[in-house]
């Protein structure tokens, strides 16, 4: 049957008006014994309302909750006089006719009421709720479905810092001081913008209330002076959903995003819409800016009072040149913070379902670059590889032959299993497997232009090779022997 849909401008309008009821200290009545009544009481417990649960035979879990949380429980079946004095009413008895009767009686008393799962008998709808008291975000779908509302709720919950409520309460504490000390207009708006996204917010996020108060006092003394801050943020291996929640939050606060070539554009685009974006991409043989240039850029932006996200592939502290940038910021007196990211070795291992450590086989893990093994002197850790350590080699494709030769010369067996991953975690990732003897062939894989991770060691034999191809350029791959030593 064909059904007409409203795609007009009127169809874009809400049929309900979002509003917040003032319920502190006021009675909210919930009628019912089962899960629906239980759910409404739990939702109301986010408020300071005087909740009255009318439940003559509550389910066991509901009864336990009422007792444990000191809810005003009255073991009474519904009667009209119980509505007297209520500000809101929830009818959740499980009996549709009774719920309708409760709503009709509440309406006669001019009390807004809600009958569970009966929209036509609801004066208001209960939203999916994200709370950072006193901040609340309510999500309604006008009947599109609670599942959709909960999905949206989960996303909003991730976006909001756990410390947001404390920050909002601090703002209430300083509201009068701001009105008395900061001129009305653009300067006061800028004061509050910096309050909620500057040093005050950073201190509260770190649980440092004393520093937060000091930062507010500094803002009040000099509301026109902005203080810069730099975050060194790990963008992870490339997949957007592997970005940490903290990284997402600071991207939304940044005035400027300074990013490397290996950071996908989709992650750069997750930043605040009006933030300036500066590419300082450094790839082999194509350096758009030197490290000294980048250091000077970060210091200059910080001195201008900017909030800067320095976005790096993987983790900033693993081959990310973060040490030099931190030193430059320290010397210049610019505040900074590290936001860790998932390093490529972990993402590559996850793609291969590869245990980087394996009891009885490999108890240590080494991070290195291929160039560490290309010099004249064999690194001290190479002997650990012979004794079973797993080696994660970053940026190793162009020196694969040298890496293989040096490790074999150190005594590592030629049949040691090797896993190679290009574009770890991304949709276009490529997985190859072989042995240490096959590794030199990697240098001839000119089609591999993305970042490549090589993982070597006995534990690699425990990986899942069903989705990978042979590393050897000629000859059919033999079955890789998987050996587990179970303790």
Secondary structure, 3 states (H helix, E strand, C coil): CCCCCCCCHHHHCCCCCCCCCCCCCCEEEEECCCHHHHHHHHHHCCCCCEEEEECCCCCHHHHHHHHHCCCEEECCCCCHHHHCCEEEEEECCCCHHHHHHHHHHHHHCCCEEEECCCHHHECCCCCEEEEECCEEEEECCCCCCHHHHHHHHHHHHHHCCCCHHHHHHHHHHHHHHHHHHCCCCHHHHHHHHHHHHCHHHHHHHCCCHHHHHHHHHHHHHCCCCCCCEEEEEECECCCHHHCCHHHHHHHHHCCEEEECCCCCHHHHCCCCCCCEEEECCEECCEECCCHHHHHHHHHHHHHCCCEEEEEECECCCCCCCHHHHHHHHHHHCCEEEEECCCCHHHHHHHHCCCCCCECCCECCEEEEEHHHHCCCCCCCCHHHHHCCCEEEEECCCCCHHHHHHHHHHCCCCCCCEEEEEECCCCCCCEEEEEEHHHHHHHHHCCCCCCCEEEEECHHHHHCCCCCCEECCCCCCCCCCCCCCCCC
